Amino acid sequence: MSGAETAKWLESPDGAAFDLFHRNNNNDDPEGLEEQKARYSGYESYADDEEGYWYVATCSSAYMADDDPRDFYDVIQDYVASHAPVWVPAGESAPVPEVDGATLAQAAWDSVTIPTATISYNPMYGGVGATFVGMDTWVWATGDTPKEVTVTATAGSTTATITLRRRC
C-alpha cells in the first residue's frame, strides 16, 4: 500500500483491527491497534505520500511443509514477527526477499532425482538372478549409474548446493 493508504488503514479501527498478524477481531482493543502501528515505524511521515509503498512479508499455506506440526497461523506469527514492513520510496526497488541457507538446502534436497542404479554381482548362477549360499558375493553398479549428483538452489544472494556421491 502507498504511504497514504497505509496511514488511512492504520488510523481506521476497522482496518487494523482485523490484521491477520494479531488475529484481533475486537475493534475496542487499543493495545492491538498501537502494536500494529508500531510495526509500520514512522508511517505518519509518509501519510501524504501516494507514490512510495510499504512492502509487507506474507505467507502462503501452499508452501507449508506437510510434516510441520504447527498451525499455519503460528507459522505466520513467527515469520511476520521477524519481518517488519519496509518503506520503499517511489522509484526505488522493492526489497529482495531473504531465504536462509537451510531452507534452500532443503529445497535442493527435495528436488534431487537419484537415478536407479543398474547392478551386477558375482558369482552369479545362470541368468536367473541367483547367487550361491555360503559364498562371498560382490555387488557393484554398472552402466550409466552416476558417481555423483549435484543440485543447486539459489534465491537472491543465497545459494545452497548439495552433492550426493556413491562411496565405491
Residue pairs with C-beta under 8 A, 6 or more apart in sequence:
1 9
1 53
1 54
2 49
2 50
2 51
2 52
2 53
2 54
3 43
3 46
3 47
3 48
3 49
3 50
3 52
3 53
3 54
3 87
4 46
4 47
4 48
4 49
4 50
6 40
6 43
6 46
6 54
7 43
7 44
7 46
7 47
8 15
9 15
9 16
10 16
10 33
10 36
10 37
10 40
10 43
13 27
13 33
14 27
16 32
16 33
16 36
16 37
17 24
17 25
17 26
17 27
17 29
17 32
17 33
18 24
18 25
19 32
19 36
20 73
20 76
21 36
21 39
21 76
21 77
21 80
21 81
22 32
22 35
22 36
23 73
24 32
26 32
37 43
39 84
39 85
40 54
40 85
41 84
42 87
43 54
43 87
46 52
46 54
46 87
49 89
49 90
51 89
51 90
52 87
52 88
52 89
52 90
52 92
53 87
53 88
53 90
53 94
54 85
54 86
54 87
54 88
55 85
55 86
55 88
55 94
55 95
56 80
56 85
56 86
57 79
57 80
57 83
57 85
59 72
59 75
59 76
59 79
59 80
61 72
64 72
64 75
68 75
86 95
88 94
88 95
96 156
96 157
97 155
97 156
98 156
98 158
99 155
99 156
99 158
100 158
101 158
101 160
102 160
104 153
104 154
104 155
104 158
104 159
104 160
105 153
105 160
105 162
107 153
107 160
108 151
108 152
108 153
108 160
108 161
108 162
109 151
109 162
111 151
111 153
112 149
112 151
112 162
112 164
113 149
114 149
114 164
115 144
115 145
115 146
115 149
117 141
117 145
118 141
118 142
118 143
118 144
118 145
119 139
119 140
119 141
119 142
120 139
120 140
120 142
121 131
121 137
121 138
121 139
121 140
122 137
122 138
123 131
123 132
123 135
123 137
124 130
124 131
125 131
125 132
131 137
140 168
141 166
141 168
145 166
147 165
147 166
148 163
148 164
148 165
148 166
149 163
149 164
150 161
150 162
150 163
150 164
151 161
151 162
152 159
152 160
152 161
153 159
153 160
153 161
154 160
